[in-house]
Amino acid sequence: MIIPVMNRFATSRLKNLVEDHFTTFTTPEQLGLRTFVLQYIYQNPDAQPFIITAQAQLFALITKLGWIENDEFRTLVDQMRVFFQPGTALAYRIIGMRLLTAIATEMNIPSSRHATKYRKIAVSFRDAQLLPIFQFAISLLQTSLQISDPDVEKFRHSILVLMRTCLSFDFIGTMPDESSDDIGSIQTPTTWRSIFEEPGYLDVLWECWKKFTSPNSILVMESLSQAASIRRSLFSSDDTRHAYIHHIMRETVLTLKSGAGQSKLQDVGNFHEFCRMLSKFRSTFQLSEICEYKDFEQWITLIGEFTSRGFHSWKWSPNSVPYLLTFWSKMVSSVSSAKQTTQDYIQRITVDLSRAYLKSRLECAQAAVDGEVDDPLESEEELVTTLEMYATLSRSKYVESGQYVVVEFKDLSKKHRQLIQRVTAGTMSPSLGSSEIKEQLLVVEMQLTWMVYTIAALIGGRVSYQSTSEQDQMDGEMASEVLGFIHQQQMWSAQRPIYIASADAHLYVQSAVIYFYTQFRSSYIGEESSKSVKLYTLLGERWGLNGPNQVLDVIMNSSLGNLRSSGDPEWRKQEDQLVVRTLRLYTQLASGYSSVKHIRKLDTTKALLKNHNSNDFRFLDPANKSSDTAVARSRMVYYTMLSRVLFSEDNVEVDFWRFVKPWELILDQVTLAFEGNSGLSEEEIRLMLLGIFKDLRGFVSSITNRKQYNLFFEWFYPAYTPIVLRAMEIWPHNELGIAIMRFWNEFASNKSSRVAFESSSPNGILLFRETSNILYTYGRNLLNRPLSSDSARWSEKYKGIMLYFNALSASLSGKYVNFGVFKLYGDKALDQVLEVFFSLMLAIPVEDMISFPKLAQAYFSVIDVFTSEHMTGLPMMPHPVLAYMFRALGEIVLPQNPDTMCCTSACSSIDKVCTFVLNWMLKDKIRKDEDQEELLSNGSPDPTGRARLNSTGSGNNSQRSSVELTPSGLPNSNGRPISKRRQQQQQQQQETHWLVEYLMANKEVLNYLFLVIFQVVAFENRSNYWSLSRPLLGLILLNRDFYVEYTNNFVQSQLPDRQEQVQTAVNALMEGVEYNTTTLNRDRFTQNITSFRRECTQMTLMNVNTTTEDSGML
């Protein structure tokens, strides 16, 4: 075993070397290496399969990398014939198949760094070799039918895998993922037309499927599934396409009619792939074409019978049912394009299928309770996706299908009531028969849960412009039955003995009810509700629900109980999930314009707004913690929803002050506690504040306009802001500090321009001063906080710093305060918050700043804001902070898979810095040129400096005291006297800005940033080239000498035969670009970058090795 492992290791290392340094090999070396690997594989046919696989991948990689430059690499099929010579053992042929499979697979692998080049290789391979390989595989498959050899099954398997790989090729460069495998058709090129227009291809596949045994027969059926999804436009005429379609349909009929075919489909793998083939066939071809088959009725009847059996085979092959539903949902969705007789025939079949599927789901519910299968109710997302297709199927002949659903629901409801009566009659006891009655109730409730989900999907499948009054009436009948069950379930839950209850059953039933409410709301509550007369007439007769308002009242009333807790620890997990789903329903109701208006007027909602912090709502207890993020956010989601409902009307001042009254009572208690006038313990105060700030965060997050924000601001400031600062001083290391920072970030954020005060109001300045005090306090505590362990960096420190960055970014970019006021009046609010910001920045290693995604996003977001308006206004910045900032800006651009948002923010920051420096230098140059011109035009200045005003001017000096001259009449550069104020202004203009001085003195910073961005543009595939091009222009203009030196080295580092082409591309990079930062100049440079990038992707380029002396911080 040692030698195979060593061989595997050597192959792996050689693959890494080839991948990293292939461009440095000469053409003979590349060919020699490829020949050596191929010969080694041929000479060792008995090697372990994993060794052959690894060596085949190495050979495929070499072939791929040399495909464009070397013609010999593209004669693939000819080179592989050595493995398929007459008389060659099957072992060699199997290896040859594996080699071809490895090459086809490797050619299809995209690259984020060399996407254009690799796509060019893939296209060349597709056009030159993929079709011959596929044809070769088909001929070998046909030949294998006559081979009798012990290894023939392995040989057939390798052929089928190669065929599957060929048809799975990314023909049009869409880079599909695994989830899209069953979506769309295979976009084979036109050159493949002859294969599919001739019947031989399908004949071979069907013959092989009939003769091969599993697992090869499964692979054949997978190939047939691919054949059934060939794009329609491939065929040269309608006749050839119809012949192809009818061929598949004919073989399908023979398979379903014959005993041999039925026997083959008893294998679960063949059964599954056959269902998949039917689904893809219907997804690819049109119903009008399928209906032209002469035996269409027989075909559709057989598939209907097969589908019915498949629905009842859920225990045997549960993953096949969605494919069958896909087939029929697509048949039904386009049935209107068929003839009326065909429509009627298909609709009759769908009625039977609807019943069969519903029966199978009820059987599945029984089996799930018995533990025979996994319960599908555990995954609501998958369940809903399946039921949506079932709804499309059932609504084809809705009245007949719906009547069966109603009958089944009534029977189960009656059985449910009888079981409840047995329990409530007192005939059962916990010790006698309780397990039996509990199991019976559980089964019936699970079946009713399936029925509620089914009815909800049927109602949700309604299309308003297609729905008829009869269909609306059927929806009304089903909705009435569900509402009756909900009423019955509420009464039963209140009196259910504890030994009968089941937490999981409670979760499933209530989740089904919530889904029903969601679907009913989407179909019958809103703008289209006036058109649903039949439904509301029926609901009014049975339940007194004459319109959407009454239904919404029922929804709010019945689901409000889901927010309450039973107090049973065993039910906690299920109740938490139910709270999440109920709040999701409420959020949807509060998001709709018309529905939130209705909800706002309900008595239930009004009562909830008055008593929103009920003790019955356990999820509002801050002492209850959950590792589930959705559960942990329930409190915030709850108050976000309530805020939307509260502010859905314009005049809400009275309701607002009533709403915040419970918060006032708590905050007043805390204020008294801080003053020492309360008996509350420290832990009680902490928990009270933790809950309050989570509530306030959710409440403020949905405030969207100035009026609402000012109302909240008037209440909160200045009455309760001291509590925030005091709590931050006492509990900075606690989760309370995190909750406060999250609330304040939301409070200080000016989203939707909601933070807008009157011009005479100081509230914007006061808000930032409070922000500054809180950030300063929290930041100083973060700096002094010791880490318990290195693994706790995020939870104990970096998470808080991330929140600090977010709050600072929101405040600096809010535009509700003029920051120049602080400097003008000597206020330290801005200085102290920036001081802590710089200290926190230096406290984090650059590697950590980049490796923690949330921290990186917060940091580069605040840096983007900081460099936009605040950085250049500072009198100075510490050099370590500048060095750290520029290094981080470069490091975030470097990774091959960076966070695009962070990279874009970093490029924006670099561009802003470069633009400022360039503009300053341009203005300085213009000023110096003007002074020089003025000096030359007026002669030399008075060398004595004794120039005076003329006598006329001096006589009126007392009347012009606002222009104070120097006592000695100091002249300017052209000899004319100037005022002191003008002198100071000129001196300030002549002083070099500190940022300009820093970058001119530390040009290695510019070199480093240029290297990083240029190499990304030249060698990597990024989605944000526009953002990368903007700072690159400034970096080049600021350091032209380094740019020329580097690009010369870049050209010289390439292979001799490419240097001229690279030099041309480099020269074109600055063509037409001027020394300025105008928009027109930037756009011209961006266009040049695009052309340069295009040239680079067409060549295999080598990077320039830069030393630390050249690249500075790199």
C-alpha positions, 0 to 999 in steps of 0.5 A: 500500500505504500507505493500506491500512496507515494504514487498518489502523492507524487501525482498530486504534487506534480498537478500542483506544479503544473497548475502554478508554473505551466506557463514557464515551460517551453513547448517541448517541455509541455509536450514531453510532460504530457507524453510521459504521463500518457505513457505511464498510464498506458504502461500501468493498466493494473494500477489502483483505480484511485491512482488512474483517476488522479493521473487521468486528472493530471493528463486532463489538466496538462491538455487543458493548459496547453490547448490554445497554444499547441496544435498537437494538444488538440488531436485528442481522439487520434492520440487516444486510439492507442487504447482502443486498437483491435485486440486490445484488452478491455482494461486499456479501453476502460482506461481510455474511457476514463481519460476522455471523461477526465478531459471532458470534465476538466474542460468544463470546470470554470475559473474565477481567475482566468474565466475568459481564457478557460471559456475560450478553451472550453469553446474550442474543445467543444467545437473541435473534439467533444462531438467526435468523442461523443460519437466515438462513445456511441459506437463503442456502446453499440459494439459492447452489446456483442462483447462477452467478457468479465469486464464488459460491465465496467467497460459499459459503465465507463462509456455511459459515464463519458456520454453523460459527461459529454451531454452535461457539458456547459455548451453556452457558458452559463456555468449551471450549478447542481440545482439547475440540473433539472431546469431548462434544455441541453443547448447542444450546438447545431453540429450535433444535429445529425446525431439526434435527427437519425433514429440510431442514437435513441435505438441504441439507448433503448436497446441498451436499457432493455438489455443492461442490468443495474446499475448500468441500466440506470445510467442508460436511463439517465442518458435517455433523460438527457436525450429527452431534454435536447433543445427544440431549435436543434432540429432542422425542421418540424418533421424531424423534431416530431419524429424525435418526439414520437420516437421517445413517446413510442418507446415509453408506451412499449415500456409501460405496456410490456412486462419486461419494461414493467419489470425493469421499472421495479428497480428503484433507480430505473423508476426514479430516472424514468420519472425524471425523464418524463419530467424533462421531456415535458419541460422541453417540448410543447404540448401541441407537438406531443399531442400530434402523436397518433397514440397520444391518448394511449400514451397519456393514459399509460403515464397517468396509470404509472403516475398513480402507482408512483404516488402510492410508491412514496415509501419506496421512492419518495424522491420521484414524486416531485418529478411526476408532479412536475410532468403533470403540472406542466401538462395542465399549465399549457393544456389550453393550447390543445384541442378541446377533446384533448383538454377534456381527456387530460382533465379527466385524468387529473381528477383521478391523479388528484385523488390518488395523490391525496390518498397517498399523503394520508397514508404517508401521515399514518406511516410517519406517525408509526415511524416507518418514514421521515415526516415530510411535515418537518421540512415546510419549504419542500412540502410547499414546493410540492403542494404548489405543483399539486395545486396546479394539477388539481385546479385543472378540473377544480370542482370535481377535484375539490369535492373529493377534498371536501368529502375527505376533510369532512370525514376526517373532521367527523372522526376527529370530533368523535375521538375528542368526545371519547376523551372529554366524556371521561371514559378514558384515563391516563392509565387506561387506553391513553396511549391508544387514544393518543395515537389515534388522535395523533394520526387523525390530526396529522392527516387533517394537517395534510388536508389543511396544507393541501387546501391552502395550496389549492386556494393559493393557486388561484389566478384572479383573472382566470378564476370562475365563480364556481371555483371561488365557491369551491374555495369558499367550501374548503375554506369553511371546512378549514375554519370549522376545524380551526374553531374545533381545534381551539376549543379542543386545545383549551380542554385537552388533557396533558397526557393526550397532547403532543408538541410536534403535532401542535406545531404541525397543525398550527403551522398548517393553519398559518400557511392557510392564512397566508395563502388565503390572504394572497388570494382573497384579501387585497385589491381583488377581494371585491371580485370574490363575491361567491366565496364571501357569500358562502363564508357569510352564511356559515361563519358570518364573515362577509368580507376581508375585515372579518377574516383578518379579525379571525386570523389575528384572533386565532393566531394570537394564541401562538405567541403565548406559552404553555410553560411546559419546558418540553414544548419550548422548541416547538412553541419557539418555532411557532412564534417565528412562523406566526410573526412571519405571518403578521409581518406579511399582513403588515407589509401589504398596503390594504391589509395593514389598513384593515388590521389597524382598525381591528379590535384585536390589533388595538388591544395588542397595541395597548398591551404589547408587552404581555407577560403571556408572551414568553418570547418577550422575556429577555432571560430566555435565550435561544441559539436559533437566530430566527427565535432570538430575533423574534422580539425585534420582528414583533416590534417591527411589525407593531411599528408598521401597524401603528404608523399605518395611519397619519395622525397617530400622536395619541396612539403613539404616546399610549403605545410607549407608556409601558416602556416609560414605566420601565425606564422610569423604574430604571432611572429611579434605580440608578438614583438609588431609589428602587429595590431592583437588583442589578440583574433585574435592571440589566434584564429590563434594559436588555428587553427594552433596547431590543424592543426599541431597535425593532420599533425604530427600524420600521420608521420611514419618514421625518414625522414618525422619527421626530415623534420618537425622538421627542419622546426619547431625547433627552428624557431617556438618553442618559439611561443609555450612557449610564447602562453602557458605563455599567455593562459594557462587556455584557450582551446589554452593550451589544443590544444598546449598540444595535439600537443606537446604530438603528436610531442614528441611521438616516435611512429614507432621509427620516432624520431631518430637523428644522433649520433652527433646531440643534437636534442634529448636533445634539444627536451626534453629541450623544452618539459621540459620548456613547461610542467613546464610552463603549470604545474605551471599554473595548480597548481595555477589555482583556481576551479570555482566549484567542478563540473568543476574539469575535464574541468578546471584542471584534463583534463590539468593534464591528458595531462601533464601526457601523454606528460611526458610519451611520452617524458620519454619513447621516448628513443631519449635522454640520461637523464643522461646528464642532471645530468652530466652537472647540467641541471635542465630540468628533475628535474623541470619537475619531480618536477611539476609532483610530485606536480600535483600528490599530488594535486589530491585526490586518489579517483579522480585519479581513478574515472576519467578514462582518467586521471587514464589511463594517470597517471598509464601509466606515473607511469609505465614508471617512475618506469621503468627507472627513479625512481631508478636513482633519489637521493631521492623522497619525502615521501608524493609522495611515499605514494601517489603513492603506495596507488594509485597503490593499489587502482586501483587494488581493484575495482571489475570492474577496468580498465584492462589497468590501473590495468596492468600498476599498477601491472607492476609498483609494480613489477618493484619496488619490482624487484629493491629492491630484486635485490639490497638486493641480491647484497648487501647480496652477497657483504657482504658474499664475504667480510666475506669470504675474512676476514676469509680467510686472518685473521683479518685486521691490527688494527692500520691501518698503513700498507704500500706498500713494498719497491719495490712498493714505489720505483716506485710510481712516475711512477704510479701516476694514482693510488693514495693511501691514505697518511696514506696507509688506508687498506681495509677489508683484510689489503691491501691498496686501492685508494681513488676512490676505497674507494668512490666506496666501500662506495657507494656500502655500502650505502643503496638505498633510495628506499630500506630504505623506503620500509624496514622502511615502511613495511605496504606499502608492506603489503597493496599491498600484501593484495590487490593483493592476495585478487583479485587473491583469490576472483575475476575473472580477465582477467589479472592474469598473470600481477597480479602474477608478483608483488605478488612474489616480495611482498611475497619474500620481506615480508615473515613473513607477508605472513606466518602470513596472510595465517595462518589467511586466513586458520583459517578464513575458515569453519572447513571442508575446512581448510585442503583443503585451507591449502594444496592450500596455501602450494602449492603456494610457492612450488618450488619457490626460493628467486630470480627474474629470469624468470624461478622462476617467471613462476613457481610462475605464474603456482602455482598462476593458480593452487591456483586460480583454487582451490579457485574457487571450494570453497566458501571462506571467506575473512580475516578482516584486521585492519588498523594497519595490512594493513597500508594505506588500 
